[in-house]
Amino acid sequence: MTPRIAFHAPLKPPDHPTPSGDRRMARLLLDALSRAGYTPEIAGTLRTRDGEGNPRIQSDMIDRATAEIDRLTALWHDDPPALWFTYHCYYKAPDLIGPALADRFDIPYVIAEASRARKRLVGPWAGFAQRAEDAIDRADLLLAMTAHDRFALDRDAKAGQKVIDFLPFLDPGSDPSPRRSAGPLRLLTVAMMRGDDKRASYRALAETLCGMTGDWRLTVIGDGPHRAEVEAMFLPCADRTDFLGAITDTTLLRKRYEEADLFLWPGINEAYGMVYLEAQAAGTPVIAQDWPGPRAVIGPGSAIVPQEDPVALRHAIRRIATDGQAGPRARAYILANHGIDAAAARLAGLLGELI
């Protein structure tokens, strides 16, 4: 019988109806745990995210978490899982459940993508920030998915706590279909249309492309509450821009990646961006601005340009568009560094040392 692992994603459960990179990575971790020889089970779907910094919301979440702890304690009474695994714990969405149950049943506690933010211990998220810090302190193993997170995790690590680099990953799928060469340069963006950072990235992209000459066409896949605002940003080059809305069918989305010559997304304040992994896996080179998240997942064949520099972004587009080996190098990078089978093998070894 394979060891059971309790899986919890406090930011966004794997079955949440709204697509996002967080939901995608939660699902991929479940898959990787299964491939590693474990039996992951979702330990409830309580979402603890407070995007407002509202103490009343936080207090309600803590009460609901207490009820979940009681429920799972009764459920597991004499048959607890072998390990608790949390994906993504930070000051806006701390793990309010796992540490207590790990203590109660004396099982190892692991967090993938933990983020420390000591400055948030003062202010509207102070209570949640302390809960996040406490959960991170309790972890036996921290899987750091970006260099930015790794720095703080190493700095504040507790005695005996293990911090390991664990790169974001995906199932790279089969080799992409051959690309055609005729017609305009085909550019692609895949991103939701919500939040200040996403809007800022769309604004930077519009500024870059609407001022760029040459024969090109942009396809935008994504939707959200700010769609009208985003579409308005591209009015100066509306005759070259196609908005397709959200695409949730993974087969169709992969086809769109494979059809594109370049994937463009500035990535302002992105944690790392699953879209960069998806594009490179499809053999499509990517271009992003120089932020910690994109730096963690963008390899040879693609380009990272300075922030707030549309001229540099245009130069990168022209340079990579003429590099016939950029796409194959991008896919080779994913296969070597970000594949799910390699991630599963690492999980098997790391968790096997704890169980």
C-alpha angles and dihedrals in degrees: 000000000000118000114264118233123198108223124200131176107185095180097053126348117230091249096051110134096228116082117231142141090261092056090046093052092047089055092046091052090053089051092047092050089053092048088049090062100261133117107232118198124187106244096212129306102251107151110206100185116138108184094174104056089239115162091203092057090047093050091050091050091051090052091050091047090053089054090050091051090053092047094050092043090057093042094051096036097138101002111055123170119263094242143004116232121190124189116208118357121180141136096285094046113022124177102255095173113039102065094053093048093044088055094043094052097030095235130144117270122212132182126194115200099011114174125197120209109174091172088067091064084090120054138030094329095045095116095047092043090056091049090051092049091048092051092049090048090053095052118110090200130024119195107205111206097184135035088235092061092040093062095060094039091055093044094054101030117142122235110283094010114135120219115190132180109243114177121217111259147184142185100273094203126205126327112289123254118261115272126234118234104207126095134028124334105276113223125186137197125183115187141124118251103233138096132032097275094052090049090049090053092049090049091052091048093050092049090052100046101037087058095047124100127207135070108307141133129201126213116197120199115189144075140202145130093302098051095116091051092048093049089051090057089063097047093110088061099025091129088065099041128083121193110201100174123226120336114198098170102101094204092054092044091052089052090055091051091050093049093054124090094204136013114217127192124141091210099209107194092346113163086225107303123240089214090070090055092046094050095048091046087057090054093255117133116227136214123204140159121263103272127138094249099054090042089061095059109024117095143169117329092038134075141232115200132190118279118264094010111123091172091059090048091052091049090051091051092053093044097049093040089066096045106096092190097051094093097048090047091051092053093044089055091054093047091051099043115015109035122131095232092058089047091051091051091052092049091050091055099040097045092040088064090058103041 
